[in-house]
Amino acid sequence: MATSSLQLVKSCGGWQLLDGGKPVLWFPERDKGLEIATIMADARNLYHGRPTTVEAQNDDGEFEVVAAFA
């Protein structure tokens, strides 16, 4: 089964959550975006058995894996 990916990227003064590259939610604060993305990834893995990673842009614009559920 393919791994799904949730990515939190800087967008319009806040943070956009991408699911498989498609925008799904926007957050004014990075921490809240990470919290919701982690809950979504955990639920996806728990209920559907899909390995899911959460990645977020750092201050340099590079992506870091902040959570992984396998």
N, CA, C and O atoms as a Tripos MOL2 file, in Angstrom:
@<TRIPOS>MOLECULE
protein
  280   279    70     0     0
PROTEIN
NO_CHARGES

@<TRIPOS>ATOM
      1 N           0.8320   -1.1690    0.0000 N.3       1 MET1
      2 CA          0.0000    0.0000    0.0000 C.3       1 MET1
      3 C           0.8870    1.2460    0.0000 C.2       1 MET1
      4 O           1.8820    1.3120    0.7210 O.2       1 MET1
      5 N           0.5190    2.2090   -0.8010 N.am      2 ALA2
      6 CA          1.3050    3.4320   -0.9230 C.3       2 ALA2
      7 C           1.1550    4.3060    0.3160 C.2       2 ALA2
      8 O           0.0970    4.3410    0.9430 O.2       2 ALA2
      9 N           2.2150    5.0000    0.6510 N.am      3 THR3
     10 CA          2.1950    5.9250    1.7770 C.3       3 THR3
     11 C           1.5280    7.2220    1.3510 C.2       3 THR3
     12 O           1.8200    7.7550    0.2800 O.2       3 THR3
     13 N           0.6330    7.7310    2.1900 N.am      4 SER4
     14 CA          0.0400    9.0290    1.9050 C.3       4 SER4
     15 C           0.8240   10.0920    2.6590 C.2       4 SER4
     16 O           1.5180    9.8000    3.6330 O.2       4 SER4
     17 N           0.7030   11.3160    2.1970 N.am      5 SER5
     18 CA          1.4870   12.3990    2.7770 C.3       5 SER5
     19 C           0.6230   13.6290    3.0080 C.2       5 SER5
     20 O          -0.1250   14.0550    2.1280 O.2       5 SER5
     21 N           0.7380   14.1900    4.1960 N.am      6 LEU6
     22 CA          0.1320   15.4710    4.5170 C.3       6 LEU6
     23 C           1.2770   16.4600    4.6910 C.2       6 LEU6
     24 O           2.2300   16.1900    5.4220 O.2       6 LEU6
     25 N           1.1830   17.6140    4.0150 N.am      7 GLN7
     26 CA          2.2490   18.5980    4.0760 C.3       7 GLN7
     27 C           1.6960   19.9390    4.5310 C.2       7 GLN7
     28 O           0.6540   20.3890    4.0560 O.2       7 GLN7
     29 N           2.4030   20.5690    5.4550 N.am      8 LEU8
     30 CA          2.0480   21.8900    5.9310 C.3       8 LEU8
     31 C           3.0240   22.8870    5.3180 C.2       8 LEU8
     32 O           4.2300   22.8100    5.5520 O.2       8 LEU8
     33 N           2.4900   23.8320    4.5250 N.am      9 VAL9
     34 CA          3.3320   24.7900    3.8090 C.3       9 VAL9
     35 C           2.9070   26.2240    4.1450 C.2       9 VAL9
     36 O           1.7410   26.4810    4.4450 O.2       9 VAL9
     37 N           3.8680   27.1510    4.0890 N.am     10 LYS10
     38 CA          3.5680   28.5650    4.3130 C.3      10 LYS10
     39 C           2.6600   29.0670    3.1940 C.2      10 LYS10
     40 O           2.8820   28.7820    2.0170 O.2      10 LYS10
     41 N           1.6180   29.8340    3.5910 N.am     11 SER11
     42 CA          0.6790   30.3090    2.5870 C.3      11 SER11
     43 C          -0.1110   31.5150    3.1010 C.2      11 SER11
     44 O          -0.7820   31.4240    4.1290 O.2      11 SER11
     45 N          -0.0360   32.6210    2.4040 N.am     12 CYS12
     46 CA         -0.8610   33.8070    2.6790 C.3      12 CYS12
     47 C          -0.8440   34.2330    4.1400 C.2      12 CYS12
     48 O          -1.8980   34.5110    4.7120 O.2      12 CYS12
     49 N           0.3160   34.2870    4.7450 N.am     13 GLY13
     50 CA          0.4260   34.7080    6.1260 C.3      13 GLY13
     51 C           0.0270   33.6590    7.1400 C.2      13 GLY13
     52 O          -0.0890   33.9470    8.3320 O.2      13 GLY13
     53 N          -0.1800   32.4520    6.6730 N.am     14 GLY14
     54 CA         -0.5500   31.3480    7.5570 C.3      14 GLY14
     55 C           0.0490   30.0600    7.0400 C.2      14 GLY14
     56 O           1.1490   30.0490    6.4880 O.2      14 GLY14
     57 N          -0.6880   28.9640    7.2230 N.am     15 TRP15
     58 CA         -0.1980   27.6410    6.8520 C.3      15 TRP15
     59 C          -1.2890   26.8510    6.1440 C.2      15 TRP15
     60 O          -2.4060   26.7330    6.6490 O.2      15 TRP15
     61 N          -0.9630   26.3110    4.9740 N.am     16 GLN16
     62 CA         -1.8930   25.5160    4.1740 C.3      16 GLN16
     63 C          -1.5650   24.0380    4.3630 C.2      16 GLN16
     64 O          -0.4020   23.6420    4.2790 O.2      16 GLN16
     65 N          -2.5850   23.2270    4.6160 N.am     17 LEU17
     66 CA         -2.4010   21.7810    4.7130 C.3      17 LEU17
     67 C          -2.7370   21.1600    3.3730 C.2      17 LEU17
     68 O          -3.8380   21.3330    2.8500 O.2      17 LEU17
     69 N          -1.7710   20.4300    2.8230 N.am     18 LEU18
     70 CA         -1.9500   19.7420    1.5450 C.3      18 LEU18
     71 C          -2.0830   18.2460    1.7950 C.2      18 LEU18
     72 O          -1.3180   17.6620    2.5630 O.2      18 LEU18
     73 N          -3.0520   17.6390    1.1450 N.am     19 ASP19
     74 CA         -3.2580   16.1960    1.2230 C.3      19 ASP19
     75 C          -3.0120   15.6390   -0.1710 C.2      19 ASP19
     76 O          -3.8250   15.8170   -1.0770 O.2      19 ASP19
     77 N          -1.8780   14.9630   -0.3280 N.am     20 GLY20
     78 CA         -1.5260   14.4560   -1.6540 C.3      20 GLY20
     79 C          -1.3390   15.5760   -2.6590 C.2      20 GLY20
     80 O          -1.6080   15.4000   -3.8480 O.2      20 GLY20
     81 N          -0.8750   16.7380   -2.1870 N.am     21 GLY21
     82 CA         -0.6260   17.8770   -3.0640 C.3      21 GLY21
     83 C          -1.8220   18.7890   -3.2560 C.2      21 GLY21
     84 O          -1.6850   19.8470   -3.8710 O.2      21 GLY21
     85 N          -3.0030   18.4140   -2.7450 N.am     22 LYS22
     86 CA         -4.2070   19.2290   -2.9050 C.3      22 LYS22
     87 C          -4.5000   19.9660   -1.6000 C.2      22 LYS22
     88 O          -4.4650   19.3650   -0.5260 O.2      22 LYS22
     89 N          -4.7880   21.2690   -1.6900 N.am     23 PRO23
     90 CA         -5.0860   22.0290   -0.4690 C.3      23 PRO23
     91 C          -6.3960   21.5720    0.1620 C.2      23 PRO23
     92 O          -7.4030   21.3970   -0.5250 O.2      23 PRO23
     93 N          -6.3670   21.3790    1.4890 N.am     24 VAL24
     94 CA         -7.5820   20.9460    2.1820 C.3      24 VAL24
     95 C          -7.9680   21.8730    3.3320 C.2      24 VAL24
     96 O          -9.1580   22.0560    3.5900 O.2      24 VAL24
     97 N          -7.0030   22.4580    4.0240 N.am     25 LEU25
     98 CA         -7.2910   23.3410    5.1490 C.3      25 LEU25
     99 C          -6.2430   24.4410    5.2290 C.2      25 LEU25
    100 O          -5.1300   24.2870    4.7260 O.2      25 LEU25
    101 N          -6.6080   25.5560    5.8670 N.am     26 TRP26
    102 CA         -5.6880   26.6560    6.1050 C.3      26 TRP26
    103 C          -5.7170   26.9930    7.5870 C.2      26 TRP26
    104 O          -6.7810   26.9660    8.2070 O.2      26 TRP26
    105 N          -4.5690   27.3070    8.1600 N.am     27 PHE27
    106 CA         -4.4530   27.6280    9.5780 C.3      27 PHE27
    107 C          -3.6610   28.9150    9.7620 C.2      27 PHE27
    108 O          -2.6730   29.1370    9.0610 O.2      27 PHE27
    109 N          -4.0790   29.7650   10.6940 N.am     28 PRO28
    110 CA         -3.2980   30.9750   10.9510 C.3      28 PRO28
    111 C          -2.0170   30.6800   11.7340 C.2      28 PRO28
    112 O          -1.0660   31.4610   11.6900 O.2      28 PRO28
    113 N          -1.9930   29.5410   12.4580 N.am     29 GLU29
    114 CA         -0.8360   29.1950   13.2820 C.3      29 GLU29
    115 C          -0.2690   27.8340   12.8870 C.2      29 GLU29
    116 O          -1.0190   26.8890   12.6430 O.2      29 GLU29
    117 N           1.0450   27.7400   12.8240 N.am     30 ARG30
    118 CA          1.7280   26.4930   12.4440 C.3      30 ARG30
    119 C           1.4130   25.3600   13.4170 C.2      30 ARG30
    120 O           1.1390   24.2360   12.9950 O.2      30 ARG30
    121 N           1.4500   25.6510   14.7210 N.am     31 ASP31
    122 CA          1.2310   24.6030   15.7180 C.3      31 ASP31
    123 C          -0.1370   23.9460   15.5860 C.2      31 ASP31
    124 O          -0.2570   22.7290   15.7250 O.2      31 ASP31
    125 N          -1.1600   24.7360   15.3230 N.am     32 LYS32
    126 CA         -2.5100   24.1730   15.1670 C.3      32 LYS32
    127 C          -2.5850   23.3220   13.8980 C.2      32 LYS32
    128 O          -3.2310   22.2740   13.8900 O.2      32 LYS32
    129 N          -1.9330   23.7650   12.8390 N.am     33 GLY33
    130 CA         -1.8910   22.9730   11.6070 C.3      33 GLY33
    131 C          -1.2150   21.6320   11.8220 C.2      33 GLY33
    132 O          -1.6860   20.6060   11.3320 O.2      33 GLY33
    133 N          -0.1020   21.6420   12.5590 N.am     34 LEU34
    134 CA          0.5970   20.3860   12.8510 C.3      34 LEU34
    135 C          -0.2520   19.4610   13.7140 C.2      34 LEU34
    136 O          -0.2610   18.2470   13.5110 O.2      34 LEU34
    137 N          -0.9560   20.0300   14.6650 N.am     35 GLU35
    138 CA         -1.8150   19.2290   15.5400 C.3      35 GLU35
    139 C          -2.9090   18.5170   14.7380 C.2      35 GLU35
    140 O          -3.1160   17.3130   14.8950 O.2      35 GLU35
    141 N          -3.5960   19.2560   13.8920 N.am     36 ILE36
    142 CA         -4.6780   18.6760   13.0910 C.3      36 ILE36
    143 C          -4.1270   17.6820   12.0730 C.2      36 ILE36
    144 O          -4.7180   16.6200   11.8760 O.2      36 ILE36
    145 N          -3.0180   18.0000   11.4270 N.am     37 ALA37
    146 CA         -2.4220   17.0870   10.4470 C.3      37 ALA37
    147 C          -2.0120   15.7760   11.1000 C.2      37 ALA37
    148 O          -2.1960   14.7100   10.5130 O.2      37 ALA37
    149 N          -1.4630   15.8400   12.2980 N.am     38 THR38
    150 CA         -1.0520   14.6370   13.0080 C.3      38 THR38
    151 C          -2.2580   13.7830   13.3900 C.2      38 THR38
    152 O          -2.2110   12.5570   13.2840 O.2      38 THR38
    153 N          -3.3260   14.4200   13.8290 N.am     39 ILE39
    154 CA         -4.5550   13.6860   14.1480 C.3      39 ILE39
    155 C          -5.1100   13.0170   12.8920 C.2      39 ILE39
    156 O          -5.5170   11.8560   12.9320 O.2      39 ILE39
    157 N          -5.1250   13.7440   11.7850 N.am     40 MET40
    158 CA         -5.6270   13.1730   10.5240 C.3      40 MET40
    159 C          -4.7840   11.9800   10.0840 C.2      40 MET40
    160 O          -5.3260   10.9600    9.6600 O.2      40 MET40
    161 N          -3.4710   12.1030   10.1820 N.am     41 ALA41
    162 CA         -2.5710   11.0280    9.7570 C.3      41 ALA41
    163 C          -2.7550    9.7890   10.6360 C.2      41 ALA41
    164 O          -2.8000    8.6640   10.1380 O.2      41 ALA41
    165 N          -2.8610   10.0070   11.9350 N.am     42 ASP42
    166 CA         -3.0650    8.8980   12.8660 C.3      42 ASP42
    167 C          -4.3840    8.1940   12.5890 C.2      42 ASP42
    168 O          -4.4380    6.9640   12.5670 O.2      42 ASP42
    169 N          -5.4440    8.9600   12.3790 N.am     43 ALA43
    170 CA         -6.7550    8.3780   12.0910 C.3      43 ALA43
    171 C          -6.7470    7.6170   10.7700 C.2      43 ALA43
    172 O          -7.3310    6.5370   10.6740 O.2      43 ALA43
    173 N          -6.0990    8.1630    9.7630 N.am     44 ARG44
    174 CA         -6.0220    7.4930    8.4590 C.3      44 ARG44
    175 C          -5.3320    6.1400    8.5900 C.2      44 ARG44
    176 O          -5.7480    5.1530    7.9830 O.2      44 ARG44
    177 N          -4.2720    6.1120    9.3890 N.am     45 ASN45
    178 CA         -3.5600    4.8630    9.5990 C.3      45 ASN45
    179 C          -4.3800    3.8920   10.4410 C.2      45 ASN45
    180 O          -4.4360    2.7010   10.1320 O.2      45 ASN45
    181 N          -5.0050    4.3770   11.4830 N.am     46 LEU46
    182 CA         -5.7770    3.5320   12.3870 C.3      46 LEU46
    183 C          -7.0020    2.9320   11.7080 C.2      46 LEU46
    184 O          -7.2480    1.7310   11.8230 O.2      46 LEU46
    185 N          -7.7670    3.7530   11.0070 N.am     47 TYR47
    186 CA         -9.0320    3.2910   10.4370 C.3      47 TYR47
    187 C          -8.9180    2.6780    9.0570 C.2      47 TYR47
    188 O          -9.7350    1.8340    8.6900 O.2      47 TYR47
    189 N          -7.9150    3.0870    8.2760 N.am     48 HIS48
    190 CA         -7.7890    2.5960    6.9040 C.3      48 HIS48
    191 C          -6.5120    1.7950    6.6570 C.2      48 HIS48
    192 O          -6.3360    1.2130    5.5860 O.2      48 HIS48
    193 N          -5.6230    1.7670    7.6520 N.am     49 GLY49
    194 CA         -4.3830    1.0130    7.5150 C.3      49 GLY49
    195 C          -3.3930    1.6130    6.5370 C.2      49 GLY49
    196 O          -2.4820    0.9240    6.0780 O.2      49 GLY49
    197 N          -3.5590    2.8970    6.2090 N.am     50 ARG50
    198 CA         -2.6530    3.5570    5.2660 C.3      50 ARG50
    199 C          -1.4890    4.2050    6.0010 C.2      50 ARG50
    200 O          -1.7050    5.0600    6.8610 O.2      50 ARG50
    201 N          -0.2620    3.8160    5.6810 N.am     51 PRO51
    202 CA          0.8930    4.5080    6.2500 C.3      51 PRO51
    203 C           0.8540    5.9780    5.8110 C.2      51 PRO51
    204 O           0.6780    6.2740    4.6290 O.2      51 PRO51
    205 N           1.0180    6.8860    6.7630 N.am     52 THR52
    206 CA          0.8900    8.3120    6.4710 C.3      52 THR52
    207 C           1.9790    9.0990    7.1780 C.2      52 THR52
    208 O           2.2780    8.8590    8.3480 O.2      52 THR52
    209 N           2.5670   10.0440    6.4520 N.am     53 THR53
    210 CA          3.5670   10.9280    7.0410 C.3      53 THR53
    211 C           3.0280   12.3520    7.0740 C.2      53 THR53
    212 O           2.1940   12.7380    6.2550 O.2      53 THR53
    213 N           3.5190   13.1180    8.0320 N.am     54 VAL54
    214 CA          3.2220   14.5450    8.1250 C.3      54 VAL54
    215 C           4.5510   15.2720    7.9570 C.2      54 VAL54
    216 O           5.5090   15.0220    8.6870 O.2      54 VAL54
    217 N           4.5890   16.1740    6.9830 N.am     55 GLU55
    218 CA          5.7770   16.9700    6.7260 C.3      55 GLU55
    219 C           5.4120   18.4370    6.8660 C.2      55 GLU55
    220 O           4.2890   18.8380    6.5600 O.2      55 GLU55
    221 N           6.3740   19.2440    7.3350 N.am     56 ALA56
    222 CA          6.1420   20.6780    7.4700 C.3      56 ALA56
    223 C           7.3680   21.4410    7.0130 C.2      56 ALA56
    224 O           8.5020   21.0010    7.2050 O.2      56 ALA56
    225 N           7.1220   22.5900    6.4040 N.am     57 GLN57
    226 CA          8.2260   23.4600    6.0070 C.3      57 GLN57
    227 C           8.8530   24.0690    7.2580 C.2      57 GLN57
    228 O           8.1570   24.4480    8.2000 O.2      57 GLN57
    229 N          10.1810   24.1540    7.2460 N.am     58 ASN58
    230 CA         10.8710   24.8380    8.3390 C.3      58 ASN58
    231 C          11.1210   26.2880    7.9170 C.2      58 ASN58
    232 O          10.6440   26.7210    6.8680 O.2      58 ASN58
    233 N          11.8570   27.0250    8.7190 N.am     59 ASP59
    234 CA         12.1240   28.4390    8.4330 C.3      59 ASP59
    235 C          12.9170   28.6480    7.1420 C.2      59 ASP59
    236 O          12.8630   29.7260    6.5500 O.2      59 ASP59
    237 N          13.6520   27.6200    6.7030 N.am     60 ASP60
    238 CA         14.4290   27.7000    5.4640 C.3      60 ASP60
    239 C          13.6300   27.2560    4.2480 C.2      60 ASP60
    240 O          14.1470   27.2800    3.1310 O.2      60 ASP60
    241 N          12.3740   26.8510    4.4440 N.am     61 GLY61
    242 CA         11.5370   26.4110    3.3360 C.3      61 GLY61
    243 C          11.7070   24.9440    2.9910 C.2      61 GLY61
    244 O          11.1050   24.4600    2.0320 O.2      61 GLY61
    245 N          12.5200   24.2280    3.7580 N.am     62 GLU62
    246 CA         12.7380   22.7970    3.5170 C.3      62 GLU62
    247 C          11.7130   21.9960    4.3040 C.2      62 GLU62
    248 O          11.2470   22.4220    5.3600 O.2      62 GLU62
    249 N          11.3650   20.8140    3.7650 N.am     63 PHE63
    250 CA         10.3950   19.9580    4.4460 C.3      63 PHE63
    251 C          11.0850   19.0400    5.4430 C.2      63 PHE63
    252 O          12.1460   18.4780    5.1720 O.2      63 PHE63
    253 N          10.4530   18.9040    6.6050 N.am     64 GLU64
    254 CA         10.9150   17.9790    7.6430 C.3      64 GLU64
    255 C           9.7580   17.0560    7.9970 C.2      64 GLU64
    256 O           8.6140   17.4990    8.1040 O.2      64 GLU64
    257 N          10.0520   15.7840    8.1760 N.am     65 VAL65
    258 CA          9.0320   14.8490    8.6280 C.3      65 VAL65
    259 C           8.8420   15.0810   10.1140 C.2      65 VAL65
    260 O           9.7940   14.9880   10.8890 O.2      65 VAL65
    261 N           7.6030   15.3850   10.5160 N.am     66 VAL66
    262 CA          7.3340   15.6480   11.9370 C.3      66 VAL66
    263 C           6.5430   14.5240   12.5810 C.2      66 VAL66
    264 O           6.4700   14.4470   13.8080 O.2      66 VAL66
    265 N           5.9440   13.6420   11.7700 N.am     67 ALA67
    266 CA          5.2230   12.4780   12.2970 C.3      67 ALA67
    267 C           5.0980   11.4480   11.2030 C.2      67 ALA67
    268 O           5.0080   11.7840   10.0220 O.2      67 ALA67
    269 N           5.0920   10.1820   11.6050 N.am     68 ALA68
    270 CA          4.9170    9.0820   10.6480 C.3      68 ALA68
    271 C           4.1290    7.9750   11.3400 C.2      68 ALA68
    272 O           4.4350    7.5880   12.4680 O.2      68 ALA68
    273 N           3.1240    7.4790   10.6550 N.am     69 PHE69
    274 CA          2.3040    6.4030   11.1700 C.3      69 PHE69
    275 C           2.3210    5.2670   10.1560 C.2      69 PHE69
    276 O           1.9010    5.4340    9.0110 O.2      69 PHE69
    277 N           2.8080    4.1190   10.5880 N.am     70 ALA70
    278 CA          2.9420    2.9880    9.6640 C.3      70 ALA70
    279 C           2.1220    1.8090   10.1210 C.2      70 ALA70
    280 O           2.1150    0.7690    9.4620 O.2      70 ALA70
@<TRIPOS>BOND
     1     1     2 1
     2     2     3 1
     3     3     4 2
     4     3     5 am
     5     5     6 1
     6     6     7 1
     7     7     8 2
     8     7     9 am
     9     9    10 1
    10    10    11 1
    11    11    12 2
    12    11    13 am
    13    13    14 1
    14    14    15 1
    15    15    16 2
    16    15    17 am
    17    17    18 1
    18    18    19 1
    19    19    20 2
    20    19    21 am
    21    21    22 1
    22    22    23 1
    23    23    24 2
    24    23    25 am
    25    25    26 1
    26    26    27 1
    27    27    28 2
    28    27    29 am
    29    29    30 1
    30    30    31 1
    31    31    32 2
    32    31    33 am
    33    33    34 1
    34    34    35 1
    35    35    36 2
    36    35    37 am
    37    37    38 1
    38    38    39 1
    39    39    40 2
    40    39    41 am
    41    41    42 1
    42    42    43 1
    43    43    44 2
    44    43    45 am
    45    45    46 1
    46    46    47 1
    47    47    48 2
    48    47    49 am
    49    49    50 1
    50    50    51 1
    51    51    52 2
    52    51    53 am
    53    53    54 1
    54    54    55 1
    55    55    56 2
    56    55    57 am
    57    57    58 1
    58    58    59 1
    59    59    60 2
    60    59    61 am
    61    61    62 1
    62    62    63 1
    63    63    64 2
    64    63    65 am
    65    65    66 1
    66    66    67 1
    67    67    68 2
    68    67    69 am
    69    69    70 1
    70    70    71 1
    71    71    72 2
    72    71    73 am
    73    73    74 1
    74    74    75 1
    75    75    76 2
    76    75    77 am
    77    77    78 1
    78    78    79 1
    79    79    80 2
    80    79    81 am
    81    81    82 1
    82    82    83 1
    83    83    84 2
    84    83    85 am
    85    85    86 1
    86    86    87 1
    87    87    88 2
    88    87    89 am
    89    89    90 1
    90    90    91 1
    91    91    92 2
    92    91    93 am
    93    93    94 1
    94    94    95 1
    95    95    96 2
    96    95    97 am
    97    97    98 1
    98    98    99 1
    99    99   100 2
   100    99   101 am
   101   101   102 1
   102   102   103 1
   103   103   104 2
   104   103   105 am
   105   105   106 1
   106   106   107 1
   107   107   108 2
   108   107   109 am
   109   109   110 1
   110   110   111 1
   111   111   112 2
   112   111   113 am
   113   113   114 1
   114   114   115 1
   115   115   116 2
   116   115   117 am
   117   117   118 1
   118   118   119 1
   119   119   120 2
   120   119   121 am
   121   121   122 1
   122   122   123 1
   123   123   124 2
   124   123   125 am
   125   125   126 1
   126   126   127 1
   127   127   128 2
   128   127   129 am
   129   129   130 1
   130   130   131 1
   131   131   132 2
   132   131   133 am
   133   133   134 1
   134   134   135 1
   135   135   136 2
   136   135   137 am
   137   137   138 1
   138   138   139 1
   139   139   140 2
   140   139   141 am
   141   141   142 1
   142   142   143 1
   143   143   144 2
   144   143   145 am
   145   145   146 1
   146   146   147 1
   147   147   148 2
   148   147   149 am
   149   149   150 1
   150   150   151 1
   151   151   152 2
   152   151   153 am
   153   153   154 1
   154   154   155 1
   155   155   156 2
   156   155   157 am
   157   157   158 1
   158   158   159 1
   159   159   160 2
   160   159   161 am
   161   161   162 1
   162   162   163 1
   163   163   164 2
   164   163   165 am
   165   165   166 1
   166   166   167 1
   167   167   168 2
   168   167   169 am
   169   169   170 1
   170   170   171 1
   171   171   172 2
   172   171   173 am
   173   173   174 1
   174   174   175 1
   175   175   176 2
   176   175   177 am
   177   177   178 1
   178   178   179 1
   179   179   180 2
   180   179   181 am
   181   181   182 1
   182   182   183 1
   183   183   184 2
   184   183   185 am
   185   185   186 1
   186   186   187 1
   187   187   188 2
   188   187   189 am
   189   189   190 1
   190   190   191 1
   191   191   192 2
   192   191   193 am
   193   193   194 1
   194   194   195 1
   195   195   196 2
   196   195   197 am
   197   197   198 1
   198   198   199 1
   199   199   200 2
   200   199   201 am
   201   201   202 1
   202   202   203 1
   203   203   204 2
   204   203   205 am
   205   205   206 1
   206   206   207 1
   207   207   208 2
   208   207   209 am
   209   209   210 1
   210   210   211 1
   211   211   212 2
   212   211   213 am
   213   213   214 1
   214   214   215 1
   215   215   216 2
   216   215   217 am
   217   217   218 1
   218   218   219 1
   219   219   220 2
   220   219   221 am
   221   221   222 1
   222   222   223 1
   223   223   224 2
   224   223   225 am
   225   225   226 1
   226   226   227 1
   227   227   228 2
   228   227   229 am
   229   229   230 1
   230   230   231 1
   231   231   232 2
   232   231   233 am
   233   233   234 1
   234   234   235 1
   235   235   236 2
   236   235   237 am
   237   237   238 1
   238   238   239 1
   239   239   240 2
   240   239   241 am
   241   241   242 1
   242   242   243 1
   243   243   244 2
   244   243   245 am
   245   245   246 1
   246   246   247 1
   247   247   248 2
   248   247   249 am
   249   249   250 1
   250   250   251 1
   251   251   252 2
   252   251   253 am
   253   253   254 1
   254   254   255 1
   255   255   256 2
   256   255   257 am
   257   257   258 1
   258   258   259 1
   259   259   260 2
   260   259   261 am
   261   261   262 1
   262   262   263 1
   263   263   264 2
   264   263   265 am
   265   265   266 1
   266   266   267 1
   267   267   268 2
   268   267   269 am
   269   269   270 1
   270   270   271 1
   271   271   272 2
   272   271   273 am
   273   273   274 1
   274   274   275 1
   275   275   276 2
   276   275   277 am
   277   277   278 1
   278   278   279 1
   279   279   280 2
@<TRIPOS>SUBSTRUCTURE
     1 MET1         2 RESIDUE 1 A MET
     2 ALA2         6 RESIDUE 1 A ALA
     3 THR3        10 RESIDUE 1 A THR
     4 SER4        14 RESIDUE 1 A SER
     5 SER5        18 RESIDUE 1 A SER
     6 LEU6        22 RESIDUE 1 A LEU
     7 GLN7        26 RESIDUE 1 A GLN
     8 LEU8        30 RESIDUE 1 A LEU
     9 VAL9        34 RESIDUE 1 A VAL
    10 LYS10       38 RESIDUE 1 A LYS
    11 SER11       42 RESIDUE 1 A SER
    12 CYS12       46 RESIDUE 1 A CYS
    13 GLY13       50 RESIDUE 1 A GLY
    14 GLY14       54 RESIDUE 1 A GLY
    15 TRP15       58 RESIDUE 1 A TRP
    16 GLN16       62 RESIDUE 1 A GLN
    17 LEU17       66 RESIDUE 1 A LEU
    18 LEU18       70 RESIDUE 1 A LEU
    19 ASP19       74 RESIDUE 1 A ASP
    20 GLY20       78 RESIDUE 1 A GLY
    21 GLY21       82 RESIDUE 1 A GLY
    22 LYS22       86 RESIDUE 1 A LYS
    23 PRO23       90 RESIDUE 1 A PRO
    24 VAL24       94 RESIDUE 1 A VAL
    25 LEU25       98 RESIDUE 1 A LEU
    26 TRP26      102 RESIDUE 1 A TRP
    27 PHE27      106 RESIDUE 1 A PHE
    28 PRO28      110 RESIDUE 1 A PRO
    29 GLU29      114 RESIDUE 1 A GLU
    30 ARG30      118 RESIDUE 1 A ARG
    31 ASP31      122 RESIDUE 1 A ASP
    32 LYS32      126 RESIDUE 1 A LYS
    33 GLY33      130 RESIDUE 1 A GLY
    34 LEU34      134 RESIDUE 1 A LEU
    35 GLU35      138 RESIDUE 1 A GLU
    36 ILE36      142 RESIDUE 1 A ILE
    37 ALA37      146 RESIDUE 1 A ALA
    38 THR38      150 RESIDUE 1 A THR
    39 ILE39      154 RESIDUE 1 A ILE
    40 MET40      158 RESIDUE 1 A MET
    41 ALA41      162 RESIDUE 1 A ALA
    42 ASP42      166 RESIDUE 1 A ASP
    43 ALA43      170 RESIDUE 1 A ALA
    44 ARG44      174 RESIDUE 1 A ARG
    45 ASN45      178 RESIDUE 1 A ASN
    46 LEU46      182 RESIDUE 1 A LEU
    47 TYR47      186 RESIDUE 1 A TYR
    48 HIS48      190 RESIDUE 1 A HIS
    49 GLY49      194 RESIDUE 1 A GLY
    50 ARG50      198 RESIDUE 1 A ARG
    51 PRO51      202 RESIDUE 1 A PRO
    52 THR52      206 RESIDUE 1 A THR
    53 THR53      210 RESIDUE 1 A THR
    54 VAL54      214 RESIDUE 1 A VAL
    55 GLU55      218 RESIDUE 1 A GLU
    56 ALA56      222 RESIDUE 1 A ALA
    57 GLN57      226 RESIDUE 1 A GLN
    58 ASN58      230 RESIDUE 1 A ASN
    59 ASP59      234 RESIDUE 1 A ASP
    60 ASP60      238 RESIDUE 1 A ASP
    61 GLY61      242 RESIDUE 1 A GLY
    62 GLU62      246 RESIDUE 1 A GLU
    63 PHE63      250 RESIDUE 1 A PHE
    64 GLU64      254 RESIDUE 1 A GLU
    65 VAL65      258 RESIDUE 1 A VAL
    66 VAL66      262 RESIDUE 1 A VAL
    67 ALA67      266 RESIDUE 1 A ALA
    68 ALA68      270 RESIDUE 1 A ALA
    69 PHE69      274 RESIDUE 1 A PHE
    70 ALA70      278 RESIDUE 1 A ALA
